[in-house]
C-alpha cells in the first residue's frame, strides 16, 4: 500500500513539475486598419492604425505616411512616416487599465531604402512608484532597398531555388521580390519594468511567385536570443469574397528543421497553426475594399486601398514580451505588410 501511495505522490510531483516547466502560450491580439488614398493621388497621406493587446499591455500605434513622389522637378521625395499612439498597462489585481506609454517621432525612408530608427521614442508616464522617463528606439531598417543586402539575397536565392526545384511544369517563374532588412532595431519596453525591450536583426523577403513572406529574424530580449525562421504566406480566404489572410509560422532552431529548411515550414491549412512547435504562429485575416489598379515592377496589380486586419500571434516557449515586441515590429512595417 505504501508503495502505491509513494508511486502516486511521485507521479503527482512529476506532473506538477512538468506543468510548471511548460508555460502557457503567449497570445497577442493584433489588429491593423490601413487606409491608402495615395494609390489614387500621391499627394495624399496613407494612415495605419495598429492595435497590439495582451493580458498585460494594450497599445495603439498610429502611422501617417506620405508617399515618395516622382515629379517633373523632384524625381524622388523621401517617404516620411509620423509615428504616434499610446499604451496602457493592465493592473492584475482589478484589470484596470493605467495609461503608461506615449509613442512620438517617426521615421523617413530614404531613396535607397535606409531608415533610421532612432528618430522614434517612447515617453513613459509615472505609475505607482515607477517614475516618468523617456527611451529612444535605435538601430535601422532598409525597406524595399534598391540594392539587396547579402542576408536578403541569401534568402531570395534559397526561395527561388526551391521554387525552381518544385516547378515541374516548366512555367515561367516570377523572379520579383520585396525585401526588408533589419539591423539591430531596438524596440523599447511596452511599459512594464520587467520588459527590457527587444533588439531585432534579420531579413524578410516577399516572393511574388508564391505570395509569401520568408523571414529570418533574431530578437535579443532580456539578454536572451530568439532565432525565428519561417514564412507567412498571403492567400485568399477560401469561399470568402474580398478577404485574404496571413498564416505565420516562425520556429526556433531544431534538429528537425535545419539551415534553409525552416524557411519552408508547412503552413498548409489551419491545423498547422496549432501544431506544438517552439516559436511564433499566427493567423491574420484581412478584409479588403476600394481596389485600385497599380503597377508593381511594371506589372498591373489590383490593390486594395482599404484593409482591415485582425488576428493573433501566439508564442510557444517564447516569452510574452518577445511576442509583443514582434507585434510592434509588424506594426511599424504596416506599409510593407498591408500596404501597396
N, C-alpha and C positions, 0 to 999 in steps of 0.2 A: 504494500500500500504506500509506504514511504517512497519507494522508487517511482511509483506512478505520480505522486504529488510532486516529487523533485523534477520529473520529466516535464510535467505541465508548467511548473514555475520557470524552468529553463526555456520552454517554448514561448511562454508569455514574455519573458525577458528579451529573448532574441527578436520577437515580433515588435516589441516596443522600440528596441534599438534600431531595427530596420526602418520603422516608421519615422523615427527622429532623423535617420540618415537620409531619408528620401523626402526632400522638401516639396511642398505643393507647387504646382506650376505657377509661374509668374505671368499673370494676364494683364495686358494693357489694351484698353479700348482706344481705337484710332478712328478719327473722322477727318474729312477734308472736303471743303467746298471750293472749287476752282471756277472763277468767272473770268473769261479771257476775251474781252471785246477787241483786243489788239489784233486778233486774227482777221477782223474786218477793217479796222482802222488803227494803224500802228502809232497814231498819236494818243491813243487811249491806253490807260494803265490796266494791267491784269491784277486780280486780287486772289489770295489764297487764305482761307481760314481753316486752321488745323486745331483739332481737339485731341489731347493726349491725357487719358484718365485711367487711374488705377485705384487700388484700395487706400493708397496713402496720399496721392497728389492729383490735382486737377489743373491742367494747363491749357490755355488757349493762345495760339500763335497767329498773328496776322501778318501776311506778307503782301506788300503793294509794290508791283514791279512794272517798270517802264520797258517798252520794247527797245532792243537795239535797232537803230534805224539806218537805212541807206537812202540818201537823197542826192540830188544833183550837186549839192555843195559839200555835205558831210557824208562820207561813204559809210561810216560806222559810228554810232554813239554807244558807249558802254552801257550795258543793261544794269540799272541800279534797282535794288530791292530794299525798301524800307521794312524793317522788322519791328513789330511791337507785340503787345499782348501781356497777359498776366497769369498768375497761377496761385492756387490755394493749397494748403496742406490740410489733411483731414485729422481732426482730433480723435484718436482711437477710443477715448472714453465716452464720447457722446456723438461722434460722427459730424461734429460742427466743422464747417469749412472756414479756415482762417487765412485771409489774404497774406501772401508771403513773397511773391516774385513779380517783378515788372521787367519785361524784355524791351530793350531800347537799342537804337542804332540801325544797322543794315549792312548790306554788302553790295559790291559792284563787280559785275562780271566784265573783265576787260576783253578787248578784241581777240586776244589769244586764249581766252577762257579762264585765265588766272583770277582767283577770287580770294581776297584776304578776309580771314575770319575774325581778326582782332578788332574790327570795327563794330562788333556786336558786344553787348554786355547785359548782365542781369543785376538789377537792384533788389536787394533782399530787405523786406520790411521787418522791423523788430517784432518778435512774437515771444511772449513769456520772458525767460531770462536770456534769450538769444538776441543780441543787438543787431541793428541795421548794418548793412555792408554792401559792397559792390564787387562783382567779379567779372572780368572780361573773358570772352571767348579768345582762342588763339589758334594758330595753325592756318591752313589754307585748303582750298579746293580748286580743281580745274574742271570746269563744267563745259562739256562739248568742245574740248580744245581743238585747235587747228592741227596740232601735232600730237599724235597719240603717244602716251607715255610708255615706257618699257613694260611696266606692270600690266597696263590695259592691253597693250599689244600682245602680251603672252596669253591673256585670257581670250582675246579676239582670235588668235591663231588656233588655240585649242578648240574653241567653239566651231570655227569654220572647218577645221579638220574633222571634227565629229559629224558636222552636217554633211560634208562631202562623203564621209565613210558610210553614212546612212542613206545616201542618195542613190538608190539602186535604179531609179528610173532614168537617170541621166538628164533630168531637168536642170534648167539654168538656176544657179544659186544666187540669191540676193546677197551681195557682199557688204551692204550698208550696215554700219554700226554707229551707235552713240556711246560715248564714254564719259565717265565721271571718275576723277582722281581725287583722293582724299589724303592729305598729308598732315598728320598729327593735329587734326582738328579737335580742339578741346571744347567740349560741351559741359558747362558748369553744372553744379548740383541743381536739382529741381526745387530745393528749398529745405530739405532735411539735413541736419548736421552729419548724420551717418552716411549720407550720399556725398561722395567726394567728386562726383562728375566722372566723365569718361573721355579719353583721348582716342580718336578713331583715325585709322590709316587703312589704305587699301584701294581697290578699284571696283567699278561697276561697269558692265558693258551690256548695252541693249542690242540684240541681233534682230534685224528686221525680218530675216528669213524665218525665224521661229517665234517672233514677237515675245521674246523672253529677256529678262534681265539676268545676267550671270554675275555673281558677286563673290569677291574675295576680300573680306574685311577683318580687321583686328581691332578690338576695343580693349584698352587698358583702363580698368575701373577698380578703384581702391587697391591699386598695386598688383592686380592680377590680370593676366592676358586672356582674352577670349577670342580664339581664331574661328571665325564663322565663314563657311564657304558653301555656296549652293546657288539656287536660281529662284526666279519669281516670274513664271510665265503669265502673259496677259492674254486672256481668252474671252470669247463671247460666252455669256452665261447661257447654258442650254435652255431652249424654249422660252426665253425672255427677250423681248424686243428692247433695243437701245440700252442694253446692260452688259457690262464686261466685268471681269474680275482678275485680281492678282492672287495667285496661290504661292505663298512663300515657304521655302524650305531651306534653312541655313543650319548646317550641322557643325559640331566641334570635331576635331580630328579623331579618327578611329581607325582600327585595323581593317574595318570593312570598307572604308572609303578613303583611299589614299590618293595623293597627287591630284590630278585634274578630275578624277572620277567623281569627287564630291560636287563639282560644278554641275553634274548631270544627274543629281539625286532625283529620284522619281517624284513627280507631283501629279500622278495620274489619278484624278478623282479626289473626292473628299476624304476617303479612307486614309490616305497617306498623311493628311494633316493631323490625324490622331495617333499616328504611329509613335511608339516610345523610342525617341532618339534624342540624344543630348544636343540642344541647340535652340533655335527660334523658328517657330512655324506660324503661319497666319493666313487669313483669307480676308481680302478687302474687296467689297462689292462696289462697283462704280455705275451709277445711273447717269446716262449721257443724254444731252439735248443740245439744240441750236447748232447743228452741224454746219461746218464751213469747209469748202474745198481749198486746200493749201498745197504748196509744193514742198516736199522733203527730198533734198538732193535731186531736184528737178523731176521728181515723180509726184503726180497728183495724188493727194491723200485726203480722204474725207475725215475731218477732225471735229470733235465736239468742242464748242466754245463754253459749255457749261458741264461740269462734272460734280456730282455729289457722291462722295465715297464714305463708306463706313465698314468697320471690321475690327479684328482683334489681332494682336501679336502675343504669342504665348511662348515663354521660355521654360524649357525643361532642363533642370540643373543649371540654370542661368539665373543670377540674382535679378530681382525686380528692378533695381535701379539701372542695371545694364540694358534690360529690355526697354525700359522707359527712355533711356538715352538714345537707343536705336530709333525709337519712335520720333524723338526730336530731330534726329538726323534726317529721317524720311520727311519730316515736316519742312525742314529747311530746303530739301530737294523737291518740293512740291511741283515746281515748274517742270522738272525732268520726269517725275513720276506720273503727274496728272495733267501736265500742260502739253502744248504743241511742240 
